[in-house]
Amino acid sequence: MDNKWTYDCVLIHTPKLNHYFHPLGKTEFINIIPTGLFSIADILTKNGFRTKILHTGLMRLKNTGIENKEILRDCRARIYGLSLMGHYQICDVIELAKTIKEGYPDSVVVLGGITASVFKKEILSIFHFIDFVIDGEGEIPSLKPCKQLSEKRVYLVTEELSVNFCITSTG
């Protein structure tokens, strides 16, 4: 990919920042990174893409008060892949995706994970700063945008998702 990027792909896990869980009336801290991010990073790296994994939860534990812009400062990437596994993360993941697009408008923002798969149409129709949603398992489908962007190919956008694009693991 282009040399102006530090990485071809940065995969990011963002846990819930506000840890109070109203239904249980207590504070929950879920900071576990999905193992699928490591599989995706492995496949991308084996295919020649410079890949990095960021765990914003650990970064925030180490540096309290760090802002999204600071987290992204040294990670200029062509593609940012954000994990959206649980509904409890959605506000924080969407906010990070928006920060990425505002700071790096020529980068591609991709969401994946269970919640992203279930709500792909809603996500893509409401949040126009999200370019792709990986629907289902992400290991093999994650190669598609990396390969196409490295080849400077143009994406065909489906009529159903007129602004953004959904890549499925089944086809």
Secondary structure, DSSP 8 states (H G I E B T S, - for coil): --TT-SEEEEEEE---SS-EETTTTEE-------THHHHHHHHHHHTT--EEEEEHHHHHHHSTT--HHHHHTT--EEEEEEE--SGGGHHHHHHHHHHHHHH-TTSEEEEESHHHHHTHHHHHHH-TT--EEEES--TTTTHHHHHHHHTT------STTSSSEEEETT-
